[in-house]
């Protein structure tokens, strides 16, 4: 704390910025850990329920139990589009047929793609900040260090002494900025990479579920 107190105004400003980046990054990391864990857990439970229930209407009545699951969101969008198509078909002929004139499976596929894009955006929210912190914090810290060393050497020149006892404290104070920059950047990079991998798994699950849902709809409705 004594070293921090003795640093110059510019270095203090740099340290304040880095502290902000670090605190916000840790907040995002804890938030995303909870969000991704809930999404994974809820999706697993939803898949089990989906394959056991076997009826779309029964599944739709229980979606509140899986509010954190991206797969439940996809089902809700797909099922909602399916009901709209069936309502349109009722006005024309047989309610069990999805007419290609009305868009049919393509409409449901578009609804699933929209829901998937929306869920990916939600899951990736705030990750840009982690990437920004990981890429810029070391350079911000380096700027603070360079400025601090410049100030230290200026003081050495004014004092007219270049002994180790004179040089070391100023350089040590300047290097604090680089250290804090790395402290902010390393967890942000690790968190960003971790969440990107987890989200890729969820995206893969969403794609697989969308394909399965479309296959079920096509087998049970479109071909009748």
Buried (B, 14 or more C-beta within 10 A) or exposed (E): EEEEEEBBEBBBEBBEBBEEBBEBBBEBBEEBBEBBEEBBEBBBBBBEBBEEBEEBEEBBEEBEEBEBBBBBBBBBBBBBBBEBBBEBBEEEEEBEBBBEEBBBBEBBBEBBBEBBEBBBEEBBEBBEBBBBBBEBBBEBBBBBBEBBBBBBBEBBEEEEEEEEEBBEBBBEBBBBBBEBBBBBBBBBBEBBEBBEEBBEEBBEBBBEBBEEBBEBBBEEBBEE
